[in-house]
């Protein structure tokens, strides 16, 4: 490939040799290779190196972006697993607090701190050692499912983000599949005698509602009425 020289030769003395080695003549346009030897060749090589550097930087940027998205997705799924665990632990603690109420009038805790120390007994009873951190928001502040005169029956996340997990929930949390945001994941304890539609038979020992006979301790159930794993809750004696 040949390119024009910078200027026309005005006279023979001002013209050197052309790019192809011919002696220049006055008024003749000289040509030389685009990437020949000398300074022009070095400038050409620098241009090619610069282009390749831009290509490599772009590829590295795309790779880092893909890795970042993958890491974010993995971290979010781990937080979802932690939320399911922490929410269920608080739910089960609420159930234990309710089932171990002294006397016949069972009641729910008034605040989550009641689960750390049950003041209804003269000795120390704990249903949780600490209030779990809500992993989506990163704080110990939970939304509370509570009713006036009843107490706290459950908890939920305060995050309005959309969950990544849409399936493969444990049977007790299958309703979470249709949740539009994390705050729809509600971990509610419902006493067994309220969730069981089967009527009790008068005079049957160990059945809730039998006059003069203590009822069978309730079993913690999953969010919104699904049964939780772990079997019946042990009754704590004062």
URNOR-V299156 format. One record per run of one state. SS is the DSSP state (@ for helix, = for strand, . for the rest). FROM is the first residue (numbers start at 1). TO is the last residue. Records with the same first field share a line. If there is no record, write none. Layout:
BEGIN
SS: FROM-TO, FROM-TO
END
This chain:
BEGIN
.: 1-1, 5-11, 15-16, 18-22, 24-30, 34-37, 100-111, 116-133, 135-138, 140-142, 148-150, 157-170, 179-181, 185-185, 189-191, 196-220, 222-222, 226-226, 228-238
=: 2-4, 17-17, 23-23, 31-33, 134-134, 139-139, 143-147, 151-156, 186-188, 221-221, 227-227
@: 12-14, 38-99, 112-115, 171-178, 182-184, 192-195, 223-225
END
